[in-house]
Structures are given as structure tokens and as C-alpha cells.
Amino acid sequence: MKKLFPLILLLAGLAFAQGKKPAWVEKRPTTPGFYHGIGVVPVSGSAQEYMQRAKDAALNDIAQQIVVSIDASQRSKISEQLGELKEEFESAVRTSTKADLEGVEAVDTWTGENQYWVYYRLDIQEYKRLQAEKLRKATALGLDFYSKAKAAEKNGSLSDALQYFLQALSSVEKFVNETMEVQYGGGKIFLTNEIFSSLQSLLNQIELKSKNPKVDAQVGKPLRTPLEVIVTNTATSQPIANFPVKFSFIRGSGDIVALAKSDKNGIAATQIAKVTGTEKLQLVKAEANVAGMLGENASPLLTMLAKSFTVPDTRFTLNVVSLTIMFETEETLLGNRLKLPRIEPLLKNSLAASGFTFVDDPAKANMLVTIKSNGRDGGEYQGLYSVYVDANISVTDLNSGEEVYKTSFNNVKGVSINYEKAGMKAYDEIAESLQKKVIPKILESLKK
């Protein structure tokens, strides 16, 4: 009994340290006039870490209640417009709402068994007052940019108009769920809806057309000519200057300059420093770079909204000729050349599957693969013969003379009932290693 007494005291002390479970833990608070946020997390990591996680959970709880209270019909309109981005939009709205919370009050905390609880609340009327003031300022700024965008559009300056519309959207992004009815042009408009529709209408007026839609290319080589896009205002047939365009591979791959702007003639161009994909038919897409006009500090919500627009685009077809490869092979066993090489066929099969072709004329070859291997006598013991194979493989770019890859195998052992079979076992061991480790590296070096 004496031994149990200290344990009882310890357990009693722990229970006292945890304290009595508060009413807000037992039952969610419903005090009128407040948004209530409860956060509960496991007690893990440092105290600072789990306390922050609990606070984040509580603020997310409050943010979700605010989002639900927003005009459902307006939120539905925006969600429908975003289509597949609907869930991303809802998440971004919650994140933006949480980041914009002011006046949140920490009410209480409680530590239970392996759990940390925190209770925050927000005065609804005070929150609405602060939001109303922010909405007023955002509306005024958004309307100003919207007016400038309309004026630029009327003057035919579509690049400027696009920039102003995006600035208008940036001004009101935190209130896209609000109808924002304002006076404009002698009548009333719903500003958020007008910004969206005007932006899409503007983008619909813009055409991107490839000047050289079909281009010949070769794996591992740069394009001889740039890919050029003409950006045009379809309403006036006039070129659009200073328009942002994004280039990307949608089939195949290569080192491409992704971003460009159109010049005074409406031409935006890019260079491909090297084609790395081996597909015979590759595609490059050029599209209006709306998101790129937002700047590096654009919020996730604004970036996501920019993705929702249908943008003009065009495509280039690359007819890709594979690299030509010549082999120089010397595979021997006990000083005699192998009648059926073991390493060369394996390499050729893998390279052919990746689109490379082979030639015997060095003048027509882009790359040279050199294979030198020999199996030497490892001795005989109790009727079993041993052979050790050494092999060297190198890949050279014949245009530059640079050795782009090199590897070697040393003392790879094979044992069997005669020297020939022992040698083949050693070569098979090398072949297995080639498949797993070497061939992927050779393919990578050929595409660099």
C-alpha cells in the first residue's frame, strides 16, 4: 500500500494539472453575436508548434462560417464560371478570409489527455463594420481600374486594357463573392461580374497565330529558327504590341524560353536551345500569359482566378529527326572476337526503342558509341572454369568531339563448365547492370 501511495499522488497531480474540462470543450459555444472557432490538435512537437496548429484550426473554423454566410447566389455564379476550379476556388476563398481576419479574440485554452484545445471568437458586428470599410475602398479602386481598362479598350490598347482589368480584379479579389453594385456610365452594374465578363470578352478578341506552324528539329540540337507567334486584335485586324505569351511543350520536351512579349508588329518569339524528347512528332503551345501579368506577389486566390479564363492559343508541330549513332565495337573472349556481340545488341535495342537510328558512315553520325571488352582466363578448379570480363563504354558527340559519357566494368566474374560458358555468364552479368544503371544514363547523356 505504501508503494502505491506515491503513484496515486502522481496521477492525482496530473489530473489537477489538466484541470476540469471547460464547458466549451463539452459543447460548442452558441453565444449570439459571435463567430466561434474551436481548434483541437494532438500534443506533438514543440509547444509553440502544436499551439500554432490549434490556432490555425480555430481560425479556419471561423473563416468557414464567414464563407458560408456570404451571398450564396453570387458564390454559386462564380463557382459555375470556374468550372473544374470550383473546389480550388472555395479553398482559396477560405484561405484569403482567414488571412484577412481582424479583431479575433483568444478566449480560452485547455490541455486534455494528449490533446490541446483552443477557443477563439470574433464579434460579428465589428467584423462586418471592418469588412464594409474594406469593401468600400476595394470597390472604389476596382471601379477606377475598370474605367481605365474600358478607356484603353476603346482606344485599341488591348495590352493596357488587359493589365487594367487584372488590376481591377486584384482590387476586388477578396470580395469576388459580393455583388458590388455600382454606378457606371449613367447606369448600375455589378462590378465583379463586369470585370470577369469584360476580361473574357477582351481575351476573345485576341488571336494568336503561328508564323511557322511546322518546323523540322533534331534531338539534342537547337532549332535553327525561332518559333514566332503573331498577336492580333480580331476586331481591327491590327497587331497587338507588348502582349505576354507563354510557350510550353505539350508533347515531347526541350529547353525552351518560356516567356515572351510581342513587339510593335505583334510578333512574340521564342528559342528552343535543345530538343530533348525523342518523339518523332512533338507539340509546342503558345498561349496568352494572363497569370504572368499578375506579378510575383499575386495571392493564390488571384492566381487561381486568372486560371479560370479561356485564353487564346496556337500550336507548333515539330517534326523531330532522331540522332544518328555509329557503333565501334570490340568484344572479345580470351583474345578472340565474339561472333555474336553481347553488349552492342542490348544497347542498340534500348536506343532504337527511344527513337535513335544507326549508321555505319561516320560522316552521317551525330554520336559515336565505343565498346571495348575482353574476357580473360580466371583459372580452373575442380572442373569449373572462371572468366573475368573487363569492359569500357564511351559516348562521344561527333559534332563537338566531347566525350559525354563513360563507364567501365572490371573483374566481372563468370563460372561454368567451360571457358566459353563462363565468359557468357560474365557478359550476362554486365548486361543486367547495363539494363538497370547504365542505359538510362546513356540515354540521358544523349539528350543533353
C-alpha positions as CSV (number, residue, x, y, z in Angstrom):
1,M,0.0,0.0,0.0
2,K,2.9,2.3,0.8
3,K,4.3,1.7,-2.6
4,L,1.0,2.6,-4.3
5,F,0.6,5.9,-2.4
6,P,3.2,7.9,-4.4
7,L,1.6,6.6,-7.7
8,I,-1.8,7.8,-6.6
9,L,-0.4,11.2,-5.7
10,L,1.2,11.4,-9.2
11,L,-2.0,10.5,-11.0
12,A,-3.9,13.0,-8.9
13,G,-1.3,15.7,-9.7
14,L,-1.6,15.0,-13.5
15,A,-5.4,15.2,-13.3
16,F,-5.2,18.5,-11.4
17,A,-2.7,19.9,-14.0
18,Q,-5.1,19.1,-16.8
19,G,-7.8,20.9,-15.0
20,K,-11.6,20.5,-15.2
21,K,-12.8,20.2,-18.8
22,P,-14.4,23.6,-19.8
23,A,-18.0,23.8,-21.0
24,W,-16.9,25.0,-24.4
25,V,-15.0,21.7,-24.9
26,E,-18.0,19.6,-23.9
27,K,-20.4,21.7,-26.0
28,R,-19.7,24.1,-28.8
29,P,-20.4,27.8,-27.7
30,T,-23.5,29.4,-29.2
31,T,-23.3,32.9,-27.7
32,P,-25.2,35.2,-30.1
33,G,-23.3,37.9,-32.0
34,F,-20.0,36.0,-32.4
35,Y,-18.3,33.6,-34.7
36,H,-16.9,30.8,-32.6
37,G,-13.7,28.9,-33.6
38,I,-12.5,25.8,-31.8
39,G,-9.2,24.2,-32.6
40,V,-8.0,20.8,-31.2
41,V,-4.8,19.1,-32.1
42,P,-2.6,16.3,-30.7
43,V,0.1,17.3,-28.3
44,S,3.1,16.6,-30.5
45,G,6.2,18.5,-31.4
46,S,7.2,21.7,-29.5
47,A,4.6,23.6,-27.5
48,Q,4.9,26.5,-30.0
49,E,4.2,24.2,-32.9
50,Y,1.0,22.5,-31.6
51,M,-0.3,25.8,-30.2
52,Q,0.0,27.4,-33.7
53,R,-1.7,24.4,-35.3
54,A,-4.6,24.7,-32.9
55,K,-4.9,28.4,-33.5
56,D,-4.9,27.8,-37.3
57,A,-7.6,25.2,-36.9
58,A,-9.7,27.6,-34.8
59,L,-9.3,30.5,-37.4
60,N,-10.1,28.1,-40.2
61,D,-13.3,27.2,-38.3
62,I,-14.3,30.9,-38.1
63,A,-13.3,31.5,-41.8
64,Q,-15.6,28.6,-42.9
65,Q,-18.5,30.2,-41.0
66,I,-17.9,33.5,-42.7
67,V,-17.7,31.9,-46.2
68,V,-21.0,30.1,-45.6
69,S,-22.6,33.3,-44.6
70,I,-21.6,35.0,-47.9
71,D,-24.2,35.6,-50.6
72,A,-24.8,32.0,-51.8
73,S,-26.2,33.0,-55.2
74,Q,-23.2,35.2,-56.0
75,R,-20.8,32.5,-54.8
76,S,-22.6,29.9,-56.9
77,K,-22.3,32.2,-60.0
78,I,-18.5,32.5,-59.5
79,S,-18.1,28.7,-58.9
80,E,-20.0,27.9,-62.0
81,Q,-17.8,30.2,-64.1
82,L,-14.7,28.5,-62.6
83,G,-15.9,25.0,-63.6
84,E,-13.2,22.4,-62.7
85,L,-11.5,25.0,-60.5
86,K,-14.5,25.3,-58.2
87,E,-13.0,23.4,-55.2
88,E,-9.7,25.2,-55.6
89,F,-11.7,28.5,-55.6
90,E,-13.6,27.6,-52.4
91,S,-10.3,26.6,-50.7
92,A,-8.6,29.9,-51.8
93,V,-11.6,31.9,-50.5
94,R,-11.3,30.3,-47.1
95,T,-7.5,30.9,-47.0
96,S,-8.0,34.5,-48.0
97,T,-10.8,35.0,-45.5
98,K,-8.6,33.5,-42.7
99,A,-5.7,35.8,-43.6
100,D,-7.9,38.8,-43.5
101,L,-9.4,38.2,-40.1
102,E,-9.1,41.1,-37.7
103,G,-10.3,41.5,-34.1
104,V,-10.2,37.8,-33.3
105,E,-10.2,37.3,-29.5
106,A,-8.5,34.4,-27.7
107,V,-11.0,33.2,-25.1
108,D,-9.5,30.1,-23.5
109,T,-7.2,27.1,-23.8
110,W,-7.3,23.6,-22.3
111,T,-4.9,20.7,-22.3
112,G,-6.5,17.3,-22.1
113,E,-5.1,13.8,-22.5
114,N,-2.6,14.2,-25.4
115,Q,-4.8,17.0,-26.8
116,Y,-4.5,20.7,-26.9
117,W,-7.7,22.8,-27.3
118,V,-8.1,26.5,-28.1
119,Y,-11.1,28.7,-28.3
120,Y,-11.3,32.0,-30.3
121,R,-14.2,34.2,-31.2
122,L,-14.9,37.1,-33.4
123,D,-17.5,39.9,-32.9
124,I,-19.8,39.6,-35.9
125,Q,-20.9,43.3,-36.0
126,E,-17.3,44.6,-35.6
127,Y,-16.1,42.2,-38.3
128,K,-18.9,43.4,-40.7
129,R,-18.0,47.0,-39.9
130,L,-14.4,46.5,-40.8
131,Q,-15.3,44.5,-43.9
132,A,-17.7,47.2,-45.1
133,E,-15.0,49.8,-44.9
134,K,-12.6,47.5,-46.8
135,L,-15.3,46.7,-49.4
136,R,-15.9,50.5,-49.9
137,K,-12.2,51.1,-50.6
138,A,-11.9,48.0,-52.8
139,T,-15.0,49.0,-54.8
140,A,-13.7,52.5,-55.4
141,L,-10.2,51.2,-56.5
142,G,-11.7,48.4,-58.6
143,L,-14.1,50.8,-60.4
144,D,-11.2,53.2,-61.1
145,F,-9.1,50.4,-62.8
146,Y,-12.2,49.1,-64.6
147,S,-12.9,52.6,-66.0
148,K,-9.3,52.9,-67.2
149,A,-9.5,49.4,-68.8
150,K,-12.6,50.4,-70.7
151,A,-11.0,53.6,-72.0
152,A,-7.8,51.7,-73.1
153,E,-10.0,49.0,-74.8
154,K,-11.9,51.8,-76.6
155,N,-8.6,53.3,-77.8
156,G,-7.5,49.9,-79.1
157,S,-4.8,49.4,-76.5
158,L,-5.7,45.9,-75.6
159,S,-2.5,45.1,-73.7
160,D,-3.1,48.1,-71.4
161,A,-6.7,47.2,-71.1
162,L,-5.9,43.7,-70.1
163,Q,-3.5,45.0,-67.4
164,Y,-6.1,47.4,-66.1
165,F,-8.7,44.7,-65.9
166,L,-6.4,42.5,-64.0
167,Q,-5.6,45.3,-61.6
168,A,-9.3,45.8,-61.1
169,L,-9.7,42.1,-60.4
170,S,-6.8,42.3,-57.9
171,S,-8.5,45.2,-56.2
172,V,-11.7,43.3,-55.5
173,E,-10.3,39.7,-55.3
174,K,-11.2,39.4,-51.6
175,F,-14.8,40.4,-52.4
176,V,-15.5,38.3,-55.5
177,N,-18.4,36.7,-53.6
178,E,-20.0,40.2,-53.3
179,T,-22.4,41.6,-55.9
180,M,-20.7,45.1,-55.7
181,E,-23.4,47.1,-57.4
182,V,-22.0,50.5,-58.5
183,Q,-22.9,53.4,-60.7
184,Y,-21.1,53.5,-64.1
185,G,-21.8,55.1,-67.4
186,G,-25.1,56.5,-66.4
187,G,-26.4,53.2,-65.0
188,K,-25.8,50.5,-62.5
189,I,-23.5,47.5,-62.9
190,F,-22.4,44.6,-60.8
191,L,-18.7,45.4,-60.8
192,T,-17.3,41.9,-60.0
193,N,-19.4,40.3,-62.8
194,E,-18.5,43.0,-65.2
195,I,-14.8,42.6,-64.6
196,F,-15.0,38.9,-65.3
197,S,-17.1,39.2,-68.4
198,S,-15.1,42.2,-69.8
199,L,-11.8,40.3,-69.3
200,Q,-13.1,37.2,-71.1
201,S,-14.6,39.4,-73.8
202,L,-11.3,41.1,-74.3
203,L,-9.4,37.8,-74.5
204,N,-11.9,36.5,-77.1
205,Q,-10.9,39.5,-79.3
206,I,-7.3,38.4,-79.4
207,E,-5.9,35.8,-81.8
208,L,-2.6,34.0,-81.6
209,K,-1.4,32.6,-84.9
210,S,1.9,30.7,-85.5
211,K,4.0,32.1,-88.3
212,N,5.9,28.9,-88.8
213,P,3.5,26.2,-87.6
214,K,5.6,23.2,-88.9
215,V,9.2,23.0,-88.0
216,D,11.9,20.4,-88.5
217,A,14.1,19.6,-85.5
218,Q,16.6,17.1,-84.3
219,V,17.1,15.5,-80.9
220,G,19.8,17.2,-78.9
221,K,20.0,20.2,-81.2
222,P,18.7,23.7,-81.1
223,L,16.1,24.9,-83.6
224,R,17.6,26.9,-86.4
225,T,14.8,29.4,-86.4
226,P,12.7,30.9,-83.6
227,L,9.1,29.9,-83.1
228,E,7.1,33.1,-83.9
229,V,3.5,34.0,-83.0
230,I,1.5,36.9,-84.4
231,V,-0.8,38.5,-81.8
232,T,-3.8,40.3,-83.5
233,N,-6.9,42.2,-82.5
234,T,-9.5,40.4,-84.5
235,A,-11.9,43.4,-84.2
236,T,-9.5,45.7,-86.0
237,S,-7.1,43.2,-87.6
238,Q,-4.3,45.3,-86.1
239,P,-1.2,43.7,-84.4
240,I,-1.1,43.9,-80.6
241,A,2.2,45.1,-79.1
242,N,3.6,44.3,-75.6
243,F,1.3,41.3,-75.2
244,P,2.6,38.5,-72.9
245,V,2.9,35.0,-74.4
246,K,3.8,31.7,-72.7
247,F,5.4,28.8,-74.7
248,S,5.5,25.2,-73.4
249,F,5.9,21.7,-74.7
250,I,2.6,19.7,-74.5
251,R,4.1,16.7,-76.2
252,G,7.8,16.0,-76.2
253,S,10.3,18.1,-74.3
254,G,13.1,20.6,-74.7
255,D,15.0,23.6,-73.3
256,I,12.6,26.4,-74.3
257,V,12.5,30.1,-73.4
258,A,9.0,30.1,-71.8
259,L,8.1,33.7,-71.7
260,A,8.0,36.4,-74.3
261,K,6.2,39.7,-75.2
262,S,5.0,40.8,-78.7
263,D,7.0,43.6,-80.4
264,K,5.5,46.6,-82.2
265,N,4.5,44.3,-85.1
266,G,2.6,41.9,-82.7
267,I,5.3,39.2,-83.0
268,A,6.3,37.2,-79.9
269,A,9.2,34.7,-80.4
270,T,10.9,32.0,-78.5
271,Q,14.0,29.9,-78.9
272,I,14.5,26.2,-78.3
273,A,18.1,25.7,-77.2
274,K,17.8,21.9,-77.4
275,V,15.2,19.3,-78.2
276,T,15.4,16.6,-75.5
277,G,12.4,14.5,-76.3
278,T,12.8,11.6,-78.7
279,E,9.2,11.5,-80.1
280,K,9.0,12.0,-83.8
281,L,6.1,14.4,-83.5
282,Q,6.3,17.0,-80.8
283,L,4.0,19.9,-80.0
284,V,4.6,23.3,-78.5
285,K,1.8,25.5,-77.4
286,A,1.8,29.3,-77.3
287,E,-0.9,31.0,-75.2
288,A,-1.8,34.3,-73.6
289,N,0.1,34.5,-70.3
290,V,-2.6,36.1,-68.2
291,A,-1.3,34.7,-64.9
292,G,2.2,36.0,-65.7
293,M,0.9,39.6,-65.7
294,L,-0.1,39.4,-62.1
295,G,3.4,39.7,-60.7
296,E,5.3,37.5,-58.2
297,N,3.4,38.7,-55.2
298,A,-0.1,37.7,-56.5
299,S,-2.2,35.9,-54.0
300,P,-3.2,32.2,-54.5
301,L,-6.8,33.4,-54.9
302,L,-5.9,35.9,-57.6
303,T,-3.7,33.4,-59.4
304,M,-6.4,30.8,-59.4
305,L,-9.0,33.3,-60.7
306,A,-6.7,34.2,-63.6
307,K,-6.5,30.5,-64.5
308,S,-10.3,30.4,-64.9
309,F,-10.3,32.4,-68.2
310,T,-10.3,30.8,-71.6
311,V,-7.2,32.3,-73.3
312,P,-6.2,32.4,-77.0
313,D,-3.6,29.9,-78.1
314,T,-1.9,28.3,-81.0
315,R,0.4,25.4,-81.6
316,F,3.6,24.4,-83.4
317,T,4.3,21.0,-84.8
318,L,7.9,19.8,-84.5
319,N,8.9,17.0,-86.9
320,V,11.8,15.6,-85.0
321,V,14.6,13.6,-86.6
322,S,16.4,11.4,-84.1
323,L,20.1,11.5,-83.5
324,T,22.2,9.1,-85.7
325,I,24.6,6.8,-83.8
326,M,27.6,4.8,-85.0
327,F,29.0,1.9,-83.0
328,E,32.6,0.9,-82.8
329,T,32.7,-2.4,-81.0
330,E,35.4,-4.8,-80.0
331,E,34.1,-7.6,-77.7
332,T,36.5,-10.5,-77.1
333,L,36.8,-13.6,-75.0
334,L,40.3,-15.0,-74.3
335,G,41.7,-12.8,-77.1
336,N,39.2,-13.9,-79.7
337,R,36.5,-11.6,-81.1
338,L,32.9,-12.8,-80.2
339,K,31.0,-14.0,-83.2
340,L,27.8,-12.7,-81.6
341,P,28.5,-9.5,-79.5
342,R,26.7,-9.3,-76.2
343,I,26.8,-5.6,-75.2
344,E,26.2,-3.9,-78.6
345,P,22.8,-5.6,-79.3
346,L,21.5,-4.7,-75.9
347,L,22.5,-1.0,-76.3
348,K,21.1,-0.9,-79.8
349,N,17.7,-2.3,-78.8
350,S,17.3,0.2,-76.0
351,L,18.4,3.2,-78.1
352,A,16.1,2.1,-81.0
353,A,13.2,1.9,-78.6
354,S,13.9,5.5,-77.7
355,G,13.8,6.7,-81.3
356,F,17.5,6.7,-82.2
357,T,18.8,5.4,-85.6
358,F,22.1,3.8,-86.5
359,V,24.6,4.4,-89.4
360,D,27.9,3.0,-90.4
361,D,29.3,6.1,-92.1
362,P,30.9,8.4,-89.5
363,A,30.2,11.4,-91.8
364,K,26.4,10.8,-91.2
365,A,26.7,10.1,-87.5
366,N,25.9,12.5,-84.7
367,M,27.2,10.3,-81.9
368,L,29.8,7.5,-81.5
369,V,29.4,4.7,-79.0
370,T,32.6,2.8,-78.4
371,I,32.6,-0.6,-76.7
372,K,35.8,-2.4,-75.8
373,S,35.6,-5.6,-73.7
374,N,37.6,-8.7,-73.1
375,G,37.2,-11.9,-71.1
376,R,40.4,-13.2,-69.5
377,D,41.3,-16.6,-68.0
378,G,40.4,-16.8,-64.4
379,G,41.6,-20.4,-63.9
380,E,40.1,-23.8,-63.3
381,Y,39.1,-25.5,-60.1
382,Q,37.6,-29.0,-59.8
383,G,36.2,-28.9,-63.3
384,L,34.8,-25.3,-63.1
385,Y,36.2,-22.6,-65.2
386,S,36.4,-18.9,-64.3
387,V,36.5,-15.9,-66.7
388,Y,36.9,-12.3,-65.7
389,V,35.5,-9.6,-68.1
390,D,36.6,-6.0,-68.3
391,A,34.5,-3.6,-70.4
392,N,34.7,0.1,-71.3
393,I,31.8,2.0,-72.9
394,S,32.0,5.6,-74.0
395,V,29.7,8.0,-75.9
396,T,31.2,10.9,-77.9
397,D,29.5,13.8,-79.6
398,L,31.0,13.8,-83.1
399,N,30.0,17.4,-83.7
400,S,31.9,18.8,-80.8
401,G,34.4,15.9,-80.2
402,E,33.3,15.9,-76.5
403,E,33.1,12.6,-74.6
404,V,29.6,13.0,-73.0
405,Y,29.5,9.7,-71.1
406,K,31.9,7.0,-70.0
407,T,31.7,3.9,-67.8
408,S,33.7,0.7,-67.1
409,F,33.2,-2.7,-65.6
410,N,36.2,-4.5,-64.0
411,N,36.7,-8.1,-63.0
412,V,33.1,-9.2,-63.6
413,K,33.3,-12.9,-62.9
414,G,31.6,-15.8,-64.6
415,V,31.9,-19.5,-63.6
416,S,30.8,-22.6,-65.6
417,I,31.8,-25.9,-67.1
418,N,34.0,-24.4,-69.8
419,Y,35.6,-21.1,-70.6
420,E,33.1,-20.1,-73.3
421,K,30.1,-20.5,-71.0
422,A,31.9,-18.9,-68.1
423,G,32.6,-15.9,-70.4
424,M,28.9,-15.7,-71.4
425,K,27.9,-15.7,-67.8
426,A,30.2,-12.8,-67.0
427,Y,28.9,-10.9,-70.1
428,D,25.3,-11.6,-68.9
429,E,26.2,-10.1,-65.6
430,I,27.4,-6.9,-67.3
431,A,24.2,-6.9,-69.4
432,E,22.0,-7.0,-66.3
433,S,23.8,-4.0,-64.9
434,L,23.6,-2.2,-68.2
435,Q,19.8,-2.5,-68.2
436,K,19.4,-1.2,-64.6
437,K,22.0,1.5,-64.4
438,V,24.0,2.3,-67.5
439,I,21.4,2.6,-70.3
440,P,19.3,5.2,-68.5
441,K,22.5,7.3,-68.0
442,I,23.5,6.9,-71.7
443,L,20.0,8.0,-72.8
444,E,20.2,11.0,-70.5
445,S,23.6,11.9,-71.9
446,L,22.4,11.7,-75.5
447,K,19.5,14.1,-74.8
448,K,21.6,16.7,-73.1
